[in-house]
Amino acid sequence: MALSRRDLLLATGVGVGGLAASGLGAGSAAALISGPAAPKDAPVLRSRNGRLRVNLTAGTESVSVNGVPTPGLQTFNGRFPAPTLIVRPGDRLQIRLTNDTAALTNLHFHGMHVSPKGLQDNVFVQIDPGGTRAYDVRIPEDHSSGLFWYHPHFHTETGPQVWAGLSGLLIVEGGAAALPQVAGLRRHAFGIREGGLGPDGAWAEYTSLTPETSTLYVNGRVNPRISMRPGETQFWQLGNIGVAAYYEIGLDGHEFTVVEEDGAMVWRTWTTDTLVFPPGKRYGVLVTARHRHGTVQLRQLGYDQGKDVWPEFPLVRVAIEGEPTTGVTVPRDLADPPSWLGDDIAHRRVLTLSQAIVDGAPEFYVDGRLFDNLTFQDVIQVELGTTEEWIIRNSTSLYAGAPHDEQHPFHIHVNDFAVVETGDWDPVTDVVSNRQRIVPRSTADTVNVPWNAYVRFRTHFADYVGRSVFHCHLLFHEDHGMMGIFDIVNAKGEGVGPDQRLPTHHH
Ligand SMILES: [Cu+2]
């Protein structure tokens, strides 16, 4: 096969770029699959010599979505999906972001362990319409590797902007992808999101679609096709980069071996038939094709979030074809768990998620308080270098007027956590039952909290001081109050940055 590099990029998205740049060269690339018909995968932008410099313009465009010209999207650089950014630990990620939309915006690097201050992962940055800011994100040498994503995070605009198209994949190379068993495998990165067209043929208005009327897109396409050889093992990184959909994902007749969760290699692998992805969640998995030809379907099996019931939907067609080959396995234990898991606990905190209808409008709370970015109250202060234990509990059912019990995906910025316990919790009687102690196999930055239930995690505040946030990753909930602020402060009292005070509004 004589495929150009461009053809290869279009054919397999990130996978081929990853192989080419990891030094396998043209000889290996020539053995790769030819691709699906629809040539609309995201462009791949890769760091060189320790730096990835990118100009991104957020603007309103008419673009082709799954082969259909579609007005009404907001895009980075006119691309749907947004460009995939690939960096390495130790790199500088320099993004000059121009805001050509009519609303305030900024950038968040979901899951990254970088500074929350300045023009790095600072959600308090405010870029006015017509404005430009130059981000300079310094990724530490010891940063974990895996799948991350980037999207705007300006309070009250996050949901509408991600919905309209402003979310893209961000890959930090290394980690599980660099394991000797994995490094030579063909790879795919799947950015999965919901969306769809409105009655006028334009991209639908935010919140105008139901789960039943939504379309699920993988790298901007509906049910794209990839191929595997019989017996071949591939490395897939999957991420939910949408606003509200939950997914339970399975590949017919196949298993996933999990080697990466939320942008970090797991220290103990596990094998499962299905994986659940609340908004923001990512997994990296090894998949070995069966030893026979035919097409199998990667699919959303369906998920009941409480309010929203997401129906089954096809995600990726996997054609098993060509010469049989031999798959790979990885050891069950890949690394040592982080030493901070055994630290003394400096503080224990309990946060309660709830919601209510007030004057006919839904409100969402942390500890009964509505977040807004005009009055930063009740800021949690944590000490740099310490380990804490947090309990996140969901009392959705408790508040009068709440329309539904809902699950909430809890997400925190800057530092990952390890879940050590889950259980049921009755918010009326405060009785805990069905307590499950968990020996963690991985860290996470996003965890689902069912109603009348809790999760307990440990987290370590390493390396960075500054002000940041935790929130529900159902973006409508986040934008309507289910978010809180924490300050990481060092022994000298240094923490919140001068640009992390109350933002100014000019309406
Ligand atoms: Cu929520």
Residues whose N, C-alpha, C, O or C-beta is under 5 A from the ligand:
A	BS01	CU	Q407 H408 P409 C472 L474 H477
